[in-house]
């Protein structure tokens, strides 16, 4: 990864990395939901509220399991191979540091000469 965020080479593998990141965030939030629902269940007094919370807890656990299985199947999460998970976490941390070091607001944002033609050249336009 270079320091030019507008360079198209930085988009390589970006959809997969984005999917993996969103899935991990979804997994963490599902886990938080299970934890919060379990706490609410222990504090609820009404039988109707307890029944509702038990149902939500079951659904939350099922959702967490579904997300986990998807991530394992896609090889985005390795809960049983700690060395592989460690390598994946180190790669993620390295990418995060590299992104943090990128110059996201360069003074010169012109990209003249980076592409072989202007976007509207094929229809006879010459203004980009």
C-alpha positions in Angstrom: 0.0 0.0 0.0 1.4 3.4 -0.9 0.6 6.7 0.6 -1.6 7.9 -2.3 -5.2 7.1 -1.5 -6.3 8.1 -5.0 -4.0 5.6 -6.7 -6.2 2.8 -8.1 -3.8 0.1 -7.0 -5.0 0.8 -3.4 -8.4 -0.6 -4.4 -7.0 -4.1 -4.9 -8.7 -6.6 -2.6 -10.7 -3.7 -1.0 -14.1 -5.3 -1.4 -13.0 -8.5 0.4 -11.3 -6.5 3.1 -14.4 -4.3 3.5 -16.7 -7.4 3.7 -14.4 -9.0 6.3 -14.3 -5.8 8.4 -18.1 -5.3 8.3 -18.7 -9.0 9.2 -16.4 -8.7 12.2 -18.1 -5.5 13.3 -21.5 -7.2 12.9 -20.3 -10.2 15.0 -19.1 -7.9 17.8 -22.3 -6.0 17.8 -24.4 -9.3 17.9 -22.3 -10.4 20.8 -23.0 -7.1 22.6 -26.7 -7.5 21.9 -26.7 -11.0 23.5 -24.8 -9.7 26.5 -27.1 -6.7 27.0 -30.3 -8.8 26.5 -29.0 -11.3 29.1 -28.5 -8.5 31.6 -31.9 -7.1 30.9 -33.4 -10.6 31.4 -31.9 -10.9 34.8 -33.4 -7.6 35.8 -36.9 -8.0 34.3 -39.7 -8.6 36.8 -42.7 -9.0 34.5 -43.4 -12.5 33.1 -44.3 -11.0 29.7 -41.1 -8.9 29.6 -39.0 -12.0 30.6 -40.7 -14.1 27.9 -40.0 -11.4 25.3 -36.3 -11.0 26.4 -35.8 -14.8 26.4 -37.0 -14.9 22.8 -34.8 -12.0 21.8 -31.8 -13.8 23.6 -32.4 -17.0 21.6 -32.6 -14.9 18.3 -29.4 -13.0 19.2 -27.5 -16.2 20.0 -28.7 -17.7 16.7 -27.6 -14.6 14.8 -24.2 -14.7 16.4 -23.8 -18.3 15.4 -24.9 -17.6 11.9 -22.4 -14.7 11.5 -19.6 -16.9 13.1 -20.3 -19.8 10.7 -20.2 -17.4 7.7 -16.9 -15.9 8.7 -15.4 -19.3 9.3 -16.6 -20.5 5.9 -15.1 -17.4 4.2 -11.9 -17.8 6.2 -12.3 -14.4 7.8 -12.3 -15.8 11.3 -10.2 -18.7 12.7 -11.5 -19.4 16.2 -9.8 -22.9 16.4 -6.5 -22.0 14.6 -5.0 -19.4 16.9 -1.8 -18.9 14.8 -3.9 -18.3 11.6 -6.1 -15.8 13.5 -3.0 -14.1 14.9 -1.6 -13.7 11.4 -5.0 -12.3 10.2 -5.1 -9.9 13.1 -1.5 -8.7 12.5 -2.3 -8.1 8.8 -5.4 -6.1 9.8 -3.4 -4.0 12.3 -0.7 -3.4 9.7 -3.2 -2.2 7.1 -4.8 0.0 9.7 -1.5 1.6 10.5 -0.7 2.1 6.8 -4.1 3.7 6.2 -3.5 6.0 9.2 -0.2 7.2 7.6 -1.8 8.0 4.2 -1.9 11.6 3.2 -5.7 11.8 2.8 -5.7 15.5 2.0 -2.9 16.1 -0.4 -2.3 19.6 -1.7 -2.2 18.5 -5.3 -5.2 16.3 -6.3 -4.8 16.6 -10.1 -4.6 13.2 -11.8 -3.8 14.4 -15.3 -1.9 11.7 -17.1 -3.0 9.0 -14.8 -5.6 7.6 -17.1 -5.4 7.2 -20.9 -8.4 9.4 -21.7 -11.0 11.7 -20.0 -14.3 10.2 -18.8 -16.4 11.7 -21.6 -13.9 11.5 -24.5 -15.8 8.5 -26.0 -18.8 10.8 -26.6 -16.9 13.6 -28.1 -16.5 15.7 -24.9 -13.2 17.2 -23.9 -14.0 18.6 -20.5 -13.4 16.4 -17.5 
